Amino acid sequence: MFNALSYTKKMKTLLLLTIMTLHALWGSACGMIDINHNIQGKIIYSEALAMHPTARLKITLEDVSLADTSSKIIAQYNEVIAGDHTQYFIFNYNNTKILKNHRYALRATIRSNEGTLIWTTTQHYGWSSQRCEPYTLVLYPVAHKKTRYPLRAGVSLKYQCKDEMFSVKSGVGEVLLYLPTKKILLSQEHLNSSSKYIDGNGTLFYYKNQEADFRVNQHYYENCQRIK
């Protein structure tokens, strides 16, 4: 079945990649990269968490020269997230607002449809109009006491629990739990809003990124540690 929203997001991503490629070819000399006053790069995620389909990405160019006042926003980029993978961006800024001897930085955030901050950059990304290379911004999840995010599809993980080791591989709304003698398919407890996966026989996988809880054959394993 044709999915118009998915098609639109894919076309936007393709367009951005094309634009960035043309800029790189045209502006191979450092001084030419910023001739159109564009900021370009990509965002990547620090953890393998699923992204809500209506979450919005915001990237801001900010004047961070004054330590005792809020940063002044010079330019910004807003877009609905195209998926759980790397997302490319490009946006313009007004060159007349760039002042000599001032310091500038990029910041990225992702908010849910309700406006809750769920991802953010945590390190300083200094910006300069003389920079040649595109920027890579790494986003980290924001912890909320009552919020757990599901594991995104296509991820394989291993956890060590005292005397037992468990492996899981994620799908869309489900995970496959590997045991020494069999495999068990677990379904997401609440679709799109839970990191707990269960079946009808009491088996449980509770995803907490670097830690996880398991219930297998009526035995409960808490705070199992993720291993590579």
C-alpha positions in Angstrom: 0.0 0.0 0.0 1.4 3.4 -0.9 2.3 5.5 2.2 2.3 9.2 1.2 4.0 10.3 4.5 6.8 7.8 4.2 7.3 8.7 0.6 7.5 12.4 1.4 10.0 11.9 4.1 12.2 9.8 1.8 12.1 12.4 -0.9 13.1 15.1 1.6 16.1 13.1 2.7 17.1 12.4 -0.9 16.8 16.1 -1.7 19.0 17.1 1.3 21.6 14.5 0.3 21.6 15.8 -3.3 22.0 19.5 -2.2 24.8 18.6 0.2 26.7 16.6 -2.5 26.4 19.5 -4.9 27.7 21.9 -2.3 30.6 19.7 -1.6 31.5 19.4 -5.3 31.0 23.1 -6.0 32.7 24.4 -2.9 35.7 22.2 -2.6 37.8 25.2 -1.6 37.3 26.1 2.0 36.5 29.7 1.3 33.6 28.8 -1.0 31.8 26.4 1.3 29.7 29.1 3.0 29.2 31.4 0.0 25.4 30.9 0.2 25.4 31.2 4.1 24.2 27.6 4.6 24.7 25.3 7.6 24.6 21.6 6.8 25.3 18.3 8.4 23.6 15.3 10.1 22.3 14.2 13.4 22.9 10.7 14.9 21.6 9.0 18.0 23.6 7.8 20.9 21.3 4.9 21.7 19.1 2.5 19.8 15.7 3.9 20.8 12.6 4.1 18.6 11.5 7.5 17.5 7.9 8.6 17.6 6.6 9.3 14.1 5.5 12.9 14.9 8.6 14.0 16.9 10.1 17.2 15.7 13.8 18.1 15.2 15.0 21.6 16.0 18.5 22.8 15.3 19.5 26.3 16.3 22.5 28.5 15.5 23.0 30.5 18.7 25.2 33.4 19.8 26.9 32.1 23.0 29.2 35.1 23.6 27.6 36.3 26.8 27.8 33.8 29.7 25.2 35.5 32.0 22.4 35.8 29.5 20.3 33.4 27.4 21.8 32.6 24.0 20.4 34.6 21.1 19.1 32.5 18.3 20.4 33.5 14.9 18.8 30.9 12.7 16.9 27.6 13.1 15.8 24.5 11.4 12.5 22.7 12.1 11.4 19.4 10.6 9.5 16.2 11.5 11.9 13.4 12.1 12.3 11.1 9.1 12.9 8.0 11.1 15.2 6.3 13.6 18.3 6.6 11.3 20.7 9.3 10.6 19.0 12.5 9.4 20.6 15.2 7.2 19.9 18.9 7.4 20.7 22.1 5.6 19.4 25.6 6.4 20.3 29.3 5.9 21.4 32.0 8.2 21.5 35.8 7.9 25.1 36.8 7.5 24.5 40.3 8.7 23.7 38.9 12.2 27.1 37.3 12.5 29.3 39.7 14.5 33.1 39.8 14.6 34.6 38.4 17.8 31.4 36.7 18.9 31.2 33.0 19.6 28.5 30.8 18.0 27.3 27.2 18.5 24.8 24.7 17.2 22.3 23.0 19.4 19.8 20.2 18.4 16.7 19.0 20.3 13.8 16.6 19.5 10.4 17.1 21.1 7.4 14.9 21.1 4.1 16.0 19.6 3.1 17.2 23.1 6.2 19.3 23.4 8.1 17.1 25.8 11.9 17.2 25.3 13.0 13.7 24.5 16.5 14.1 22.8 19.1 16.8 23.0 22.8 17.5 22.3 24.9 17.5 25.4 28.2 18.8 24.2 29.3 22.1 22.7 29.3 22.3 18.9 31.2 25.5 18.0 30.2 27.0 14.7 32.3 29.1 12.3 31.4 30.4 8.8 34.9 29.4 7.8 34.4 25.7 8.5 34.6 23.4 5.4 33.2 20.2 6.7 29.5 19.4 7.5 28.6 19.1 11.2 27.7 15.9 13.0 25.5 16.4 16.0 25.0 13.6 18.5 21.8 13.5 20.4 21.2 11.8 23.8 17.8 10.8 25.3 16.4 12.9 28.1 15.5 10.8 31.1 11.9 11.2 32.4 10.8 9.3 35.6 7.7 7.8 34.1 8.9 7.4 30.5 10.6 4.5 28.8 11.2 4.4 25.1 10.9 1.2 23.0 13.8 -0.5 21.2 14.0 0.4 17.5 13.7 -2.4 15.0 16.7 -4.3 13.7 18.9 -4.2 16.8 20.6 -7.2 18.4 21.7 -7.0 22.0 23.2 -9.3 24.6 22.9 -9.1 28.4 24.7 -10.9 31.2 22.6 -11.8 34.3 24.7 -13.4 37.0 24.7 -17.1 35.8 22.7 -16.6 32.6 23.2 -14.8 29.3 20.3 -13.6 27.1 20.2 -12.3 23.5 17.4 -10.4 21.9 16.8 -9.1 18.4 14.2 -6.5 17.8 11.5 -6.1 15.2 8.6 -3.7 14.8 6.7 -3.9 18.1 8.3 -7.2 19.1 11.6 -8.9 20.1 12.9 -12.4 19.6 14.4 -13.7 22.8 17.1 -16.4 22.3 17.4 -19.1 24.9 19.8 -22.1 24.8 17.2 -24.5 23.6 14.6 -22.3 21.9 13.5 -18.8 20.8 10.5 -16.9 22.2 8.7 -14.1 20.4 7.7 -11.3 22.7 5.3 -8.5 21.9 5.5 -4.9 23.0 3.2 -4.3 26.0 1.9 -1.0 24.8 2.6 -0.3 21.1 4.9 2.8 20.5 5.0 3.7 24.2 6.6 0.9 26.2 10.0 -0.8 26.6 8.4 -4.0 28.1 7.9 -7.0 25.9 5.9 -10.0 27.0 4.2 -13.2 25.8 1.2 -15.1 27.2 3.3 -17.4 29.4 4.9 -14.9 31.8 8.1 -14.3 29.8 9.3 -10.7 30.0 12.0 -8.5 28.5 12.2 -5.0 30.0 14.6 -2.9 28.0 16.6 -0.2 29.9 19.4 0.3 27.4 22.6 -0.6 29.3 20.5 -2.7 31.7 17.5 -5.0 31.2 15.2 -7.2 33.3 14.1 -10.7 32.2 11.5 -13.2 33.5 12.1 -16.6 32.0 10.7 -19.9 33.2 9.3 -18.2 36.3 12.8 -16.9 37.3 13.2 -13.1 37.4 16.6 -11.6 36.5 17.1 -7.9 37.4 19.5 -5.3 36.2 21.3 -7.6 33.7 24.2 -5.8 32.1 24.5 -5.1 28.4 27.6 -6.6 26.8 29.2 -6.2 23.4 
